[in-house]
Every structure is written in structure tokens, then in C-alpha cells.
Amino acid sequence: MLTVGLTGGIGAGKSEVSRLLASYGAVLVDSDRIARDVVEPGTPGLAAVVREFGTDVLLPDGALDRAKLGAVVFGDPERLAVLNSIVHPLVRARSQELQDAAGPGDVVVHDVPLLTENGLADLYDLVVVVDADPATQLDRLVRLRGMAESEAGARMATQAGREQRLAVADIVIDNDGPLDALEPRVRAVWEELAARTVGG
């Protein structure tokens, strides 16, 4: 088994790379998806969030109101740390379960947006960084996601810088160009990763 940490700045194209790797046969462990799952209605995670933040962070149907919770913790490092202390251990445990269920010859790709920021590089056999110029990231966020330029810039500013991400990379996937140029690059990386499970 080969464990891979996949990361990249917002707008760099990490989600598309993870989708491609999964289509080639990678076992995908999506941290964002798991973070949503562990606070679904009826879970211990949601119960813990409500105990800490109150029922005001719930929608009428009992689901988590992510926008309201985000407004509570955004800009308040102490409250954000409390939320992370609830959610992160649950995400780690579920990620480990999914990895443990993979076969010995599998490539397990952990899609982790904040891998660099949270100092997680050492948890994986390899780190793959999807890289794009900050101007490209900004353009994609504004043009493709409909963000205001100020909002896009603020989101980018909360993440690790390009140099910090590249410093932890074992493999870099350049995604500065059009989407059709990305697939052959990802395919080549996949072949390298798959070869490592055979040879290593």
C-alpha cells in the first residue's frame, strides 16, 4: 500500500486531480467529505457541536447550518480551535478506517486541503501538490466559482503560500494551463504511484 497526501491551494485544481486519480483506481479518502459526514444529523459529532455552540447552529430540519457556524468561528481563532478539536479527531479516525480497508497493493490518496497548514506531510509516504500561479487561482475563483475578487483573495490569504506547499511536495502537478493539459500529467503521476506499489 502506498499512502499519498494530495493538496493544493484553493482554485489550483486539486478536486479535479483527485477525481482523475480515483477514476484510475486510487482509493480516495476525501477529508472535506468526511468532515461533512461526521456532523450529519444523528452523529456524535453533531451532538458535540451542538453542546458547544448551541442549537442556533442547526437548520429547522436538524442538520448543521454551516453558514451560521462558519460565521461564529470565522475570525475567532479560539472558537475555531474548539470546533477543530471536535471535528478533526473524528475525521482522522474515519480516514484511518478507510485506509485500513484498502488492499496491500492499493494507492490510497488522502485529499487534504490544509495538509501544509496543519503540518500533516509526515503522515504519508508521498505528498503530491497541485500547483498553479496565484493569479491563475484568483482568476478561476472569480470566473468559475463566481466569487468577488476581494473574497477570493481573502480565502487564498488564509491558506499556506505557494512556496510553503512546494516545500513539502514529493511530486508537483503543474495545473497552470487548460484542463485538457491536466489529464496527461495526472495519468503520468498515477503510473508512477502505481509502479511504486509494485516495486516498493
Helices and strands as residue ranges (DSSP letters): E 2-8, H 14-24, E 27-30, H 31-37, H 44-53, G 55-57, H 66-73, H 77-100, E 107-111, G 121-123, E 126-131, H 134-143, H 149-157, H 162-167, E 171-174, H 179-199
